[in-house]
Every structure is written in C-alpha cells, then in structure tokens.
Amino acid sequence: MATDRADEEVDPLDSFRQFFALERDVLVLSLSMLAFSLAFQMTSRYLPEYMRVLGASAGVIGLYGSVGNLISAVYPYPGGAVSDRLGSRFALTAFGVLATLGFGIWYLAAAVGDIAVGSVTLPAWTFVFVGLFLAQAWKSFGLGATFAIVKQSVPPDRLAMGFASTEVFRRLGFLVGPLIAAGLLAATATFVGGFQAVLLVAIGFGAVATVAQHYLYDASEDTLGKSFEGVSQVLTDLRELPEPLRPLLVADTLVRFANGMVYVFFVIVVTDFLSVGFTGFGFDLRPDAFFGVLLGVEMVVAILSMAPVSKLAEYAGLKPAVALGFSVYALFPLLLIFAPANQWVLLLLFAYSGLRFAGLPAHKALIVGPAQRDAGGRVTGSYYLVRNTLVIPSAALGGWLYGADWVVDVGGFVLRAGPQLAFAVATAVGVVGVAYFAVFGREFEPYE
C-alpha cells in the first residue's frame, strides 16, 4: 500500500492541506488540548521544584511521581468507558471541571502552608498530592475520549496525520506554557511567588477551555459502545487487546518505566544538581526561569518534527517513527545527568529531547489503529491501564536512588549513588525497551 501511494503524483503542499483541514470535532479537541496543555505544562513540570521548596525530600518527590503514575494507570480505562458509553462532550466537560479545581488546590499549597490537625502537622506539599488527583482528570480520564474522536473522524490510513494535528496544538501548549512560566518567574523575586502567579493563569486557561469545548463540540456524530459491565469487562477487553499491540505494549512499558524513574527530577537537575541559569542577549535568568526556556526549546523541535515524521510514516511505516521516539526517551537521562553545567550544552540536550515527540502521532496511530470503530476508547484505556500500572513504582524507585548517598563500583567504574545512578539505571532500562521493539514490534497493516 505504501508503494502505491509513492507512485501517485505528489503535490508538495498536500500534506499541509491535510494537516490543517481538520474536521470540526478534531479542531475543537485540538484547541482544548492547547488550553489544557498550556495550563498543565505551566504547572506540572515545576511541581517537583515547588515541592522541594516547600520541604519535600527526594523520596517524597519520587512518591509524588508514582502517585501520578497510579492516576495515569487508573483513570484512562473508566474515562474511555465513559466516553464510549455517554459521549465525548459530556466526558470532556466533566474532566475539564475537575482539572481546573486541581490547579486551584495546587495554589493553596503555598498560600495556606502547613496545617495542624490535632497533634499532627500536614506539610504544605500535601496539597500537591490532593490536587494531583483532580488536575490529572482531563489529561488521563479524557485520554480515551480524545483517541475516540480522532478514530471516528479520520480515515485509517491517515490516522498518524490526524493525531499529528491534535498533537501539534497540544505541543504548542507545551511550548508556550513553560515560556509563560519562565516569564512570570523571571519577573518575580522568588520562585514561590512566581509559581503562584503561574497557577492563577492556569486556572483561567482551564476554565475557558472547559466552557469552550462544551459548547463548540458537536456530539451528533459520537458512536456509543456497550455499557460498562464492571471488572469482567476490563478483563475481557484486556484479553481481546489486538495482537499487534502486545509487543508495542512491552517495549512502551520498559521505555516509560525508564522515563518515569527520572522525569520528575529533570527540573531539580537543572535548578539544583547542575544549577544552571542563562546569561546572554540581554537576559540574566535564574535556573528556574531557564528551565522554562529549555522546555520551550524542546517543544519547538517537537512541533517542527511531528508533521514531517508523520507524513514520512505514510511511506516508511509507523514502526521507524515510534522507534525514533523510544530511543530519545532512553538516552536522554544519561546525557543530561553527565552533562557539564553549561547553558549551551543544556540547550542542545533539550533540543535533542524534543525528537522523542516526533514519533508520538505514529505511536498513537499504532495503538488505536487496530481497534473497532466503537471501541477506540476502551482499547486505548486498556492499553494505558496495563502500561501505566506497571510503570507505577518507577518514580518511587527513582526517588529512592536519587536520594541515596552510597557508592557503587562496577568493574572499576565508580557511580555515585544519587542522581547519577538513578539516571544511569533509567537509561539502561530504556535501551532494553528500544531493543525489544526493534526486534518484535509490529507494523499497522494500512502502513505496510
């Protein structure tokens, strides 16, 4: 099929027309993704630093990451089932309300501070855990709904481009959100004061996106699946997971476990372990503000690479694009932790990190492609239920290693336990996942 397409006359502007000529529902979804991505990326990437400043240890920050993994594991399946049964508009509106409330609770962490309950004092960072259960709602509960909308709006052999359209809007949020955060942080005297302003802006974005998607999304084309039948349905859907997804699921789990070990510590590595700010072009940024710039650079590369890679996947297949993303996920931790404390090196590293998103539309297409039309939400939910359940302990393990103070000697090569060992182990696990996918990964038939 790829050969037949290659023989057709090619219009050099055709891919851009496909990319921007979105179905109304996909466009509304894309704009909602933009707003919530702005809100979530302005806040979530800084939360580990927020917790550290509020007094949380590396172990507690790692536990926060594992709680986030737990939520990511538990939320998508019921979210997908609600979407398939009741429709995407109702589901996404409810999830948007919950997420916006979560941003508000994060604001309270520093505003209220420690709370004494009898003889027990709850530290301020407790609010971060409480807010996480709500703030993750649109991102994780709504995962099945977003996949299902694209599935029912885009032809099977254009799924990667369909997901690229939503991902580019979403990644624009990943780009602009951290830059807004960097600007607010640079304009304030303290990190906490700046981050409080960031949270207020995030609340505004979440509220606007929730109202907009409720009134603009056309629910008339929703296809509704069967009603949710409890745990037995979960087990049935897991057993009926399409065969091509199984090797992808194994590799993806290994790669995400590796990333999960250290993801929450990226901001702390920049602000504390390496403590690198930026000076130049008339700017003098603290490390916390510079981290927002690094995330912006990462997203510029992600946005510029996703559409071309997705278009290339229509000819070369989805598997090479997915393998590219997996390999960057695996190698980045090792490169970051052993990087010199140099602002230009960090800029280059985060630009390289942006390539991990290039294969994300192809990855999503590879997940939802084999699903039946009215089961896209449940297949997606089942896939993420398994992957994210297995990844749950990764951040706690990474936090334990990050906070350790012993030394490991491996054949004369000495690793200082703590950040270096945590990030090195993460890369080792990720490389195993990349190798497994290279050997056993399957291609989606319309792309063969």
LUMNU-492423 format. One record per residue (C-alpha): x, y, z; residue in one letter; chain; residue number from 1. Coordinates in steps of 0.05 Angstrom, whole numbers, plus 32768, in hexadecimal, padded with zeros to 4 digits. Example, Ala and Ser with C-alpha at 12.3 -4.5 7.8 and 13.67 -1.06 7.14 Angstrom:
2
<<80F6, 7FA6, 809C>, "A", "A", 1>
<<8111, 7FEB, 808F>, "S", "A", 2>
This chain:
448
<<8000, 8000, 8000>, "M", "A", 1>
<<803A, 802F, 8010>, "A", "A", 2>
<<8056, 8020, 7FCA>, "T", "A", 3>
<<8014, 8032, 7FA8>, "D", "A", 4>
<<8013, 8076, 7FCC>, "R", "A", 5>
<<805B, 8083, 7FBA>, "A", "A", 6>
<<8049, 807A, 7F70>, "D", "A", 7>
<<8013, 80AF, 7F73>, "E", "A", 8>
<<8021, 80F6, 7F5B>, "E", "A", 9>
<<8037, 811D, 7F98>, "V", "A", 10>
<<801F, 8164, 7FA6>, "D", "A", 11>
<<8055, 8183, 7FD3>, "P", "A", 12>
<<801F, 81AB, 7FF8>, "L", "A", 13>
<<7FEF, 8170, 8000>, "D", "A", 14>
<<800A, 815B, 8044>, "S", "A", 15>
<<7FFF, 81A1, 8060>, "F", "A", 16>
<<7FB8, 81A3, 8044>, "R", "A", 17>
<<7FA9, 8160, 8065>, "Q", "A", 18>
<<7FC9, 8178, 80A5>, "F", "A", 19>
<<7FA1, 81B8, 80AE>, "F", "A", 20>
<<7F5F, 81A3, 808C>, "A", "A", 21>
<<7F45, 8185, 80CD>, "L", "A", 22>
<<7F01, 8169, 80DB>, "E", "A", 23>
<<7EDA, 8197, 810A>, "R", "A", 24>
<<7EDC, 8166, 8144>, "D", "A", 25>
<<7F27, 815B, 813C>, "V", "A", 26>
<<7F31, 81A7, 8139>, "L", "A", 27>
<<7F09, 81B2, 8179>, "V", "A", 28>
<<7F2F, 817A, 819B>, "L", "A", 29>
<<7F71, 8197, 8183>, "S", "A", 30>
<<7F61, 81DC, 819F>, "L", "A", 31>
<<7F4C, 81BD, 81E2>, "S", "A", 32>
<<7F8E, 8197, 81E2>, "M", "A", 33>
<<7FB2, 81D8, 81D7>, "L", "A", 34>
<<7F91, 81FA, 8212>, "A", "A", 35>
<<7F99, 81C0, 8242>, "F", "A", 36>
<<7FE0, 81B4, 822B>, "S", "A", 37>
<<7FF0, 81FD, 823A>, "L", "A", 38>
<<7FD3, 81F5, 827F>, "A", "A", 39>
<<7FF2, 81B1, 828E>, "F", "A", 40>
<<8037, 81BF, 8272>, "Q", "A", 41>
<<803B, 8203, 8295>, "M", "A", 42>
<<8032, 81DE, 82D6>, "T", "A", 43>
<<8042, 8194, 82D6>, "S", "A", 44>
<<808A, 8198, 82BF>, "R", "A", 45>
<<8098, 81C8, 82F9>, "Y", "A", 46>
<<8073, 81A2, 832F>, "L", "A", 47>
<<80AF, 8178, 8346>, "P", "A", 48>
<<80D6, 81B9, 8351>, "E", "A", 49>
<<8098, 81D7, 8373>, "Y", "A", 50>
<<8097, 819B, 83A2>, "M", "A", 51>
<<80E2, 819F, 83AF>, "R", "A", 52>
<<80DC, 81E8, 83C3>, "V", "A", 53>
<<80A0, 81D6, 83F0>, "L", "A", 54>
<<80CC, 81A4, 8414>, "G", "A", 55>
<<80C1, 8161, 83F1>, "A", "A", 56>
<<80FB, 812F, 83ED>, "S", "A", 57>
<<8112, 810A, 83AE>, "A", "A", 58>
<<80EC, 80CD, 83C7>, "G", "A", 59>
<<80AC, 80F4, 83CF>, "V", "A", 60>
<<80B5, 8113, 8389>, "I", "A", 61>
<<80C0, 80CE, 836D>, "G", "A", 62>
<<8080, 80B7, 8390>, "L", "A", 63>
<<805B, 80F1, 8371>, "Y", "A", 64>
<<8073, 80D8, 832D>, "G", "A", 65>
<<8059, 8092, 833D>, "S", "A", 66>
<<8016, 80AD, 8354>, "V", "A", 67>
<<8012, 80D0, 8311>, "G", "A", 68>
<<8022, 808E, 82EF>, "N", "A", 69>
<<7FEB, 806C, 8318>, "L", "A", 70>
<<7FB9, 80A0, 8302>, "I", "A", 71>
<<7FCF, 8099, 82BA>, "S", "A", 72>
<<7FC4, 804E, 82C0>, "A", "A", 73>
<<7F80, 8051, 82E2>, "V", "A", 74>
<<7F5F, 808B, 82BE>, "Y", "A", 75>
<<7F63, 807B, 8273>, "P", "A", 76>
<<7F39, 803B, 8274>, "Y", "A", 77>
<<7EFC, 8058, 8298>, "P", "A", 78>
<<7F06, 8098, 8270>, "G", "A", 79>
<<7F05, 8070, 822F>, "G", "A", 80>
<<7EC8, 8048, 8246>, "A", "A", 81>
<<7EA2, 8089, 8258>, "V", "A", 82>
<<7EB4, 80A6, 8215>, "S", "A", 83>
<<7E9D, 8069, 81EE>, "D", "A", 84>
<<7E5D, 8063, 8215>, "R", "A", 85>
<<7E46, 80AB, 8222>, "L", "A", 86>
<<7E6A, 80D2, 81EC>, "G", "A", 87>
<<7EA9, 80FB, 81E8>, "S", "A", 88>
<<7E8C, 8140, 81F6>, "R", "A", 89>
<<7E6E, 812E, 8239>, "F", "A", 90>
<<7EAD, 8109, 824D>, "A", "A", 91>
<<7EDE, 8140, 823A>, "L", "A", 92>
<<7EB4, 8177, 825B>, "T", "A", 93>
<<7EB3, 8151, 829D>, "A", "A", 94>
<<7EFD, 8142, 8299>, "F", "A", 95>
<<7F0C, 818C, 828A>, "G", "A", 96>
<<7EE8, 81A4, 82C8>, "V", "A", 97>
<<7F0E, 8173, 82F4>, "L", "A", 98>
<<7F51, 8186, 82D6>, "A", "A", 99>
<<7F45, 81D1, 82E1>, "T", "A", 100>
<<7F33, 81C4, 832A>, "L", "A", 101>
<<7F75, 819E, 8331>, "G", "A", 102>
<<7F9D, 81DB, 831A>, "F", "A", 103>
<<7F7A, 8203, 8350>, "G", "A", 104>
<<7F8E, 81D1, 8387>, "I", "A", 105>
<<7FD7, 81D5, 8370>, "W", "A", 106>
<<7FD2, 8220, 837A>, "Y", "A", 107>
<<7FBC, 8215, 83C2>, "L", "A", 108>
<<7FFB, 81ED, 83D3>, "A", "A", 109>
<<8026, 822B, 83DC>, "A", "A", 110>
<<7FED, 825B, 83EB>, "A", "A", 111>
<<7FD5, 8232, 8428>, "V", "A", 112>
<<8016, 8210, 843C>, "G", "A", 113>
<<801C, 81D9, 8470>, "D", "A", 114>
<<7FDC, 81C6, 8493>, "I", "A", 115>
<<7FD8, 81AD, 84DB>, "A", "A", 116>
<<7FA3, 8177, 84E6>, "V", "A", 117>
<<7FA4, 8168, 8530>, "G", "A", 118>
<<7FE9, 814F, 8540>, "S", "A", 119>
<<7FF9, 8141, 84F7>, "V", "A", 120>
<<8014, 8176, 84C7>, "T", "A", 121>
<<8005, 816C, 847D>, "L", "A", 122>
<<803E, 818B, 8454>, "P", "A", 123>
<<802C, 81BC, 841D>, "A", "A", 124>
<<8041, 818C, 83E6>, "W", "A", 125>
<<8006, 815F, 83FA>, "T", "A", 126>
<<7FDA, 818D, 83D1>, "F", "A", 127>
<<8003, 817A, 8393>, "V", "A", 128>
<<7FEE, 8131, 839C>, "F", "A", 129>
<<7FA5, 8143, 83A6>, "V", "A", 130>
<<7FA3, 8172, 836A>, "G", "A", 131>
<<7FC5, 813D, 833F>, "L", "A", 132>
<<7F88, 810F, 8342>, "F", "A", 133>
<<7F5E, 8147, 8324>, "L", "A", 134>
<<7F8F, 816A, 82F5>, "A", "A", 135>
<<7F9E, 8129, 82D0>, "Q", "A", 136>
<<7F55, 811F, 82BF>, "A", "A", 137>
<<7F53, 813E, 827A>, "W", "A", 138>
<<7F97, 8123, 8267>, "K", "A", 139>
<<7F8A, 80DB, 827E>, "S", "A", 140>
<<7F3F, 80D2, 8284>, "F", "A", 141>
<<7F37, 80F3, 8241>, "G", "A", 142>
<<7F6B, 80CA, 821D>, "L", "A", 143>
<<7F39, 8097, 8202>, "G", "A", 144>
<<7F0A, 80CE, 81EC>, "A", "A", 145>
<<7F40, 80F3, 81C5>, "T", "A", 146>
<<7F57, 80B3, 81A2>, "F", "A", 147>
<<7F0F, 80A0, 8191>, "A", "A", 148>
<<7F00, 80E4, 8171>, "I", "A", 149>
<<7F3C, 80DF, 8143>, "V", "A", 150>
<<7F2C, 8095, 8134>, "K", "A", 151>
<<7EE6, 80A5, 811C>, "Q", "A", 152>
<<7EFA, 80E4, 80F5>, "S", "A", 153>
<<7F37, 80CE, 80CD>, "V", "A", 154>
<<7F40, 8096, 8098>, "P", "A", 155>
<<7F6A, 805B, 80B0>, "P", "A", 156>
<<7FA6, 806A, 8083>, "D", "A", 157>
<<7FA8, 80B3, 809B>, "R", "A", 158>
<<7FA6, 80A5, 80E6>, "L", "A", 159>
<<7FED, 80BC, 80F1>, "A", "A", 160>
<<7FDD, 80FF, 80D0>, "M", "A", 161>
<<7F9D, 8104, 80F8>, "G", "A", 162>
<<7FC2, 80FB, 8139>, "F", "A", 163>
<<7FF9, 812A, 8121>, "A", "A", 164>
<<7FC5, 8161, 811A>, "S", "A", 165>
<<7FAE, 815A, 8162>, "T", "A", 166>
<<7FF5, 8150, 817B>, "E", "A", 167>
<<800F, 818F, 815A>, "V", "A", 168>
<<7FDA, 81B8, 817E>, "F", "A", 169>
<<7FE9, 8193, 81BE>, "R", "A", 170>
<<8034, 819D, 81B6>, "R", "A", 171>
<<8029, 81E7, 81A8>, "L", "A", 172>
<<8010, 81E8, 81F0>, "G", "A", 173>
<<804E, 81C2, 8204>, "F", "A", 174>
<<8077, 81F9, 81E2>, "L", "A", 175>
<<8051, 8238, 81F8>, "V", "A", 176>
<<803F, 8221, 823E>, "G", "A", 177>
<<8086, 821A, 8258>, "P", "A", 178>
<<809A, 825B, 8236>, "L", "A", 179>
<<8061, 827F, 825A>, "I", "A", 180>
<<8078, 825E, 829A>, "A", "A", 181>
<<80C0, 8274, 828D>, "A", "A", 182>
<<80A9, 82BB, 8281>, "G", "A", 183>
<<8080, 82BE, 82C1>, "L", "A", 184>
<<80B9, 829F, 82E9>, "L", "A", 185>
<<80EC, 82CF, 82CC>, "A", "A", 186>
<<80BF, 8309, 82DF>, "A", "A", 187>
<<80B9, 82F5, 8328>, "T", "A", 188>
<<80EA, 82F6, 8361>, "A", "A", 189>
<<80DE, 82AF, 8378>, "T", "A", 190>
<<80CD, 826C, 8359>, "F", "A", 191>
<<808F, 8262, 8384>, "V", "A", 192>
<<8073, 82A7, 8375>, "G", "A", 193>
<<807C, 829C, 832A>, "G", "A", 194>
<<805F, 8257, 832C>, "F", "A", 195>
<<8021, 8271, 8351>, "Q", "A", 196>
<<8016, 82A1, 8316>, "A", "A", 197>
<<8020, 8267, 82E6>, "V", "A", 198>
<<7FEA, 823E, 8309>, "L", "A", 199>
<<7FB7, 8277, 8305>, "L", "A", 200>
<<7FC2, 827C, 82BA>, "V", "A", 201>
<<7FBA, 8230, 82B4>, "A", "A", 202>
<<7F77, 8234, 82D8>, "I", "A", 203>
<<7F60, 8267, 82A5>, "G", "A", 204>
<<7F75, 823C, 826A>, "F", "A", 205>
<<7F52, 81FE, 8286>, "G", "A", 206>
<<7F11, 8223, 8292>, "A", "A", 207>
<<7F0F, 8241, 824C>, "V", "A", 208>
<<7F20, 81FE, 822B>, "A", "A", 209>
<<7EEA, 81D9, 8251>, "T", "A", 210>
<<7EB3, 8209, 823D>, "V", "A", 211>
<<7ECB, 820E, 81F5>, "A", "A", 212>
<<7ECE, 81C3, 81E8>, "Q", "A", 213>
<<7E89, 81B8, 8207>, "H", "A", 214>
<<7E67, 81EA, 81D8>, "Y", "A", 215>
<<7E90, 81E1, 8199>, "L", "A", 216>
<<7E97, 8195, 8195>, "Y", "A", 217>
<<7E62, 8175, 8168>, "D", "A", 218>
<<7E4D, 8134, 818B>, "A", "A", 219>
<<7E1D, 811E, 8153>, "S", "A", 220>
<<7E52, 80F1, 8134>, "E", "A", 221>
<<7E66, 80CD, 8174>, "D", "A", 222>
<<7E64, 8082, 816E>, "T", "A", 223>
<<7E52, 8062, 81B0>, "L", "A", 224>
<<7E6B, 801D, 81C4>, "G", "A", 225>
<<7E4E, 7FEB, 81F5>, "K", "A", 226>
<<7E40, 7FFC, 823D>, "S", "A", 227>
<<7E76, 7FF1, 8271>, "F", "A", 228>
<<7E6E, 7FAD, 8292>, "E", "A", 229>
<<7EA0, 7FB3, 82CA>, "G", "A", 230>
<<7EE0, 7F8D, 82D6>, "V", "A", 231>
<<7ECC, 7F55, 82A7>, "S", "A", 232>
<<7ECB, 7F86, 826D>, "Q", "A", 233>
<<7F10, 7F9F, 8280>, "V", "A", 234>
<<7F2B, 7F58, 827E>, "L", "A", 235>
<<7F07, 7F4A, 823C>, "T", "A", 236>
<<7F23, 7F88, 821B>, "D", "A", 237>
<<7F69, 7F76, 8233>, "L", "A", 238>
<<7F63, 7F30, 8216>, "R", "A", 239>
<<7F49, 7F4C, 81D5>, "E", "A", 240>
<<7F80, 7F80, 81CE>, "L", "A", 241>
<<7F93, 7F7D, 8184>, "P", "A", 242>
<<7FCF, 7F4F, 8178>, "E", "A", 243>
<<7FFB, 7F85, 8156>, "P", "A", 244>
<<7FF8, 7FAF, 8196>, "L", "A", 245>
<<801A, 7F7C, 81C3>, "R", "A", 246>
<<8063, 7F85, 81AF>, "P", "A", 247>
<<8058, 7FD0, 81AC>, "L", "A", 248>
<<803B, 7FCD, 81F2>, "L", "A", 249>
<<8078, 7FA8, 820E>, "V", "A", 250>
<<80AA, 7FD7, 81EE>, "A", "A", 251>
<<8082, 8015, 8200>, "D", "A", 252>
<<807D, 7FFE, 8249>, "T", "A", 253>
<<80C8, 7FF6, 824F>, "L", "A", 254>
<<80D6, 8039, 822F>, "V", "A", 255>
<<80A2, 805D, 8259>, "R", "A", 256>
<<80BB, 803A, 8299>, "F", "A", 257>
<<8100, 8056, 8289>, "A", "A", 258>
<<80E5, 809C, 827C>, "N", "A", 259>
<<80B9, 8098, 82BA>, "G", "A", 260>
<<80F5, 808B, 82E7>, "M", "A", 261>
<<8112, 80CF, 82DA>, "V", "A", 262>
<<80DE, 80FB, 82B8>, "Y", "A", 263>
<<80CA, 8120, 82F7>, "V", "A", 264>
<<8113, 8130, 8306>, "F", "A", 265>
<<8123, 8153, 82C3>, "F", "A", 266>
<<8111, 8197, 82E0>, "V", "A", 267>
<<8139, 8189, 8320>, "I", "A", 268>
<<8176, 8174, 82F8>, "V", "A", 269>
<<8175, 81B7, 82D3>, "V", "A", 270>
<<8165, 81E2, 8310>, "T", "A", 271>
<<818B, 81BE, 8347>, "D", "A", 272>
<<81B9, 8186, 8330>, "F", "A", 273>
<<81D8, 81AD, 82F6>, "L", "A", 274>
<<81BC, 81F0, 830C>, "S", "A", 275>
<<81C2, 820F, 82C7>, "V", "A", 276>
<<81A2, 8252, 82B5>, "G", "A", 277>
<<81A8, 8279, 8275>, "F", "A", 278>
<<81CF, 82B9, 8266>, "T", "A", 279>
<<81CF, 82D9, 8221>, "G", "A", 280>
<<81A8, 8302, 81EE>, "F", "A", 281>
<<8197, 8333, 8224>, "G", "A", 282>
<<8179, 82FE, 8253>, "F", "A", 283>
<<8191, 82E5, 8296>, "D", "A", 284>
<<8163, 82AC, 82AA>, "L", "A", 285>
<<8162, 8283, 82EB>, "R", "A", 286>
<<8165, 8237, 82E1>, "P", "A", 287>
<<811A, 8230, 82ED>, "D", "A", 288>
<<8109, 8262, 82B6>, "A", "A", 289>
<<813E, 8243, 8288>, "F", "A", 290>
<<811C, 8200, 8290>, "F", "A", 291>
<<80DE, 821D, 8270>, "G", "A", 292>
<<8108, 8234, 8235>, "V", "A", 293>
<<8126, 81EE, 822F>, "L", "A", 294>
<<80E0, 81D0, 822C>, "L", "A", 295>
<<80CE, 8203, 81F7>, "G", "A", 296>
<<810A, 81EF, 81CC>, "V", "A", 297>
<<80F7, 81A6, 81D5>, "E", "A", 298>
<<80B0, 81B4, 81BB>, "M", "A", 299>
<<80C8, 81DD, 8180>, "V", "A", 300>
<<80ED, 81A0, 8167>, "V", "A", 301>
<<80B1, 8173, 8178>, "A", "A", 302>
<<807F, 819E, 8152>, "I", "A", 303>
<<80AD, 81A7, 8115>, "L", "A", 304>
<<80BB, 815C, 8111>, "S", "A", 305>
<<8077, 813C, 811D>, "M", "A", 306>
<<8054, 814E, 80DC>, "A", "A", 307>
<<808E, 813A, 80AD>, "P", "A", 308>
<<809B, 80F9, 80D3>, "V", "A", 309>
<<8050, 80E8, 80D2>, "S", "A", 310>
<<804E, 80F5, 8087>, "K", "A", 311>
<<808C, 80CB, 807D>, "L", "A", 312>
<<806B, 8093, 80A4>, "A", "A", 313>
<<8036, 808E, 806D>, "E", "A", 314>
<<806E, 8075, 8040>, "Y", "A", 315>
<<80A1, 8056, 806F>, "A", "A", 316>
<<8071, 803A, 80A3>, "G", "A", 317>
<<8060, 804A, 80EB>, "L", "A", 318>
<<8094, 801E, 810B>, "K", "A", 319>
<<80D3, 8047, 80F9>, "P", "A", 320>
<<80B2, 8087, 8113>, "A", "A", 321>
<<809F, 8065, 8155>, "V", "A", 322>
<<80E5, 8048, 815C>, "A", "A", 323>
<<8103, 808E, 8153>, "L", "A", 324>
<<80DA, 80A9, 818D>, "G", "A", 325>
<<80EA, 806E, 81B9>, "F", "A", 326>
<<8135, 8074, 81AE>, "S", "A", 327>
<<8135, 80BE, 81C3>, "V", "A", 328>
<<810C, 80AE, 8201>, "Y", "A", 329>
<<8140, 807A, 8214>, "A", "A", 330>
<<8180, 80A1, 8209>, "L", "A", 331>
<<816E, 80E6, 8222>, "F", "A", 332>
<<8173, 80D7, 826E>, "P", "A", 333>
<<81BB, 80C0, 8269>, "L", "A", 334>
<<81CF, 80FB, 823C>, "L", "A", 335>
<<81AE, 812D, 826C>, "L", "A", 336>
<<81CA, 8115, 82AE>, "I", "A", 337>
<<8212, 8112, 8294>, "F", "A", 338>
<<820D, 8154, 826E>, "A", "A", 339>
<<823C, 818C, 8282>, "P", "A", 340>
<<821C, 81C7, 82A6>, "A", "A", 341>
<<821A, 81F0, 8267>, "N", "A", 342>
<<81DD, 8216, 824D>, "Q", "A", 343>
<<81EC, 8207, 8203>, "W", "A", 344>
<<81F5, 81BD, 820F>, "V", "A", 345>
<<81B1, 81BB, 8232>, "L", "A", 346>
<<8190, 81E0, 81F9>, "L", "A", 347>
<<81AB, 81AC, 81C8>, "L", "A", 348>
<<8196, 8172, 81F4>, "L", "A", 349>
<<814F, 818A, 81FC>, "F", "A", 350>
<<814B, 8196, 81B1>, "A", "A", 351>
<<815F, 814D, 81A8>, "Y", "A", 352>
<<812B, 8139, 81DB>, "S", "A", 353>
<<80F6, 8159, 81AF>, "G", "A", 354>
<<8100, 8122, 817C>, "L", "A", 355>
<<80DF, 80F0, 81AB>, "R", "A", 356>
<<809C, 810F, 8199>, "F", "A", 357>
<<80A7, 8108, 814E>, "A", "A", 358>
<<808E, 80C0, 8150>, "G", "A", 359>
<<8054, 80CD, 817F>, "L", "A", 360>
<<801D, 80D5, 814A>, "P", "A", 361>
<<8035, 8094, 812A>, "A", "A", 362>
<<8036, 8073, 816E>, "H", "A", 363>
<<7FED, 8087, 817B>, "K", "A", 364>
<<7FD9, 806F, 8136>, "A", "A", 365>
<<7FFB, 802D, 8144>, "L", "A", 366>
<<7FD2, 8026, 8184>, "I", "A", 367>
<<7F8D, 8039, 816C>, "V", "A", 368>
<<7F93, 8022, 8123>, "G", "A", 369>
<<7F81, 7FD8, 812F>, "P", "A", 370>
<<7F44, 7FEA, 815A>, "A", "A", 371>
<<7EFC, 7FE4, 8142>, "Q", "A", 372>
<<7ED9, 8027, 8135>, "R", "A", 373>
<<7EAD, 8026, 8173>, "D", "A", 374>
<<7EE3, 800B, 81A1>, "A", "A", 375>
<<7F1B, 803D, 8197>, "G", "A", 376>
<<7F13, 805A, 81DD>, "G", "A", 377>
<<7F15, 8016, 81FF>, "R", "A", 378>
<<7F50, 7FFB, 81D7>, "V", "A", 379>
<<7F77, 803A, 81E8>, "T", "A", 380>
<<7F62, 8036, 8230>, "G", "A", 381>
<<7F75, 7FEC, 8235>, "S", "A", 382>
<<7FB9, 7FF9, 8216>, "Y", "A", 383>
<<7FC9, 8032, 8245>, "Y", "A", 384>
<<7FAC, 800D, 8281>, "L", "A", 385>
<<7FE0, 7FD5, 8278>, "V", "A", 386>
<<801A, 8003, 8266>, "R", "A", 387>
<<800E, 8036, 829C>, "N", "A", 388>
<<8000, 8002, 82D2>, "T", "A", 389>
<<8044, 7FE2, 82C6>, "L", "A", 390>
<<8066, 8026, 82C6>, "V", "A", 391>
<<8048, 803C, 8309>, "I", "A", 392>
<<8085, 802C, 8335>, "P", "A", 393>
<<80B8, 804C, 8305>, "S", "A", 394>
<<80B9, 8091, 8323>, "A", "A", 395>
<<80BC, 8076, 836A>, "A", "A", 396>
<<80F8, 804B, 8356>, "L", "A", 397>
<<8118, 8086, 8334>, "G", "A", 398>
<<810C, 80B2, 8371>, "G", "A", 399>
<<812B, 807E, 839F>, "W", "A", 400>
<<8169, 807A, 8373>, "L", "A", 401>
<<816C, 80C5, 8369>, "Y", "A", 402>
<<816D, 80D1, 83B4>, "G", "A", 403>
<<819F, 809A, 83C5>, "A", "A", 404>
<<81E6, 80AA, 83DD>, "D", "A", 405>
<<820D, 806A, 83D1>, "W", "A", 406>
<<8240, 805A, 839A>, "V", "A", 407>
<<823F, 8021, 8367>, "V", "A", 408>
<<827F, 8006, 8347>, "D", "A", 409>
<<8270, 7FDF, 8307>, "V", "A", 410>
<<82B0, 7FC1, 82EB>, "G", "A", 411>
<<82D9, 7FFE, 8300>, "G", "A", 412>
<<82A5, 802F, 82E6>, "F", "A", 413>
<<828B, 8055, 8323>, "V", "A", 414>
<<8244, 806F, 8324>, "L", "A", 415>
<<822F, 809D, 835C>, "R", "A", 416>
<<81EB, 8087, 8374>, "A", "A", 417>
<<81B8, 80BE, 836F>, "G", "A", 418>
<<81A8, 80E5, 832F>, "P", "A", 419>
<<81DE, 80C4, 8304>, "Q", "A", 420>
<<81CB, 807C, 8315>, "L", "A", 421>
<<8180, 808A, 830F>, "A", "A", 422>
<<8188, 80A8, 82CA>, "F", "A", 423>
<<81B9, 8072, 82B2>, "A", "A", 424>
<<818B, 8039, 82C7>, "V", "A", 425>
<<8151, 805D, 82A4>, "A", "A", 426>
<<8178, 805E, 8263>, "T", "A", 427>
<<818A, 8014, 8269>, "A", "A", 428>
<<8141, 8001, 8271>, "V", "A", 429>
<<812D, 802D, 8236>, "G", "A", 430>
<<8161, 800F, 8208>, "V", "A", 431>
<<8144, 7FCA, 8216>, "V", "A", 432>
<<8100, 7FE3, 8201>, "G", "A", 433>
<<811B, 8001, 81C0>, "V", "A", 434>
<<813E, 7FC0, 81AE>, "A", "A", 435>
<<80FF, 7F97, 81BC>, "Y", "A", 436>
<<80D5, 7FC3, 818F>, "F", "A", 437>
<<8109, 7FC1, 8157>, "A", "A", 438>
<<8106, 7F75, 8157>, "V", "A", 439>
<<80BD, 7F65, 8166>, "F", "A", 440>
<<8096, 7FA4, 8156>, "G", "A", 441>
<<805D, 7F9D, 8123>, "R", "A", 442>
<<8047, 7FCC, 80EC>, "E", "A", 443>
<<7FFE, 7FE4, 80E3>, "F", "A", 444>
<<7FE4, 7FC4, 80A3>, "E", "A", 445>
<<7FCD, 8003, 807D>, "P", "A", 446>
<<8014, 801D, 8084>, "Y", "A", 447>
<<8038, 7FDF, 806B>, "E", "A", 448>
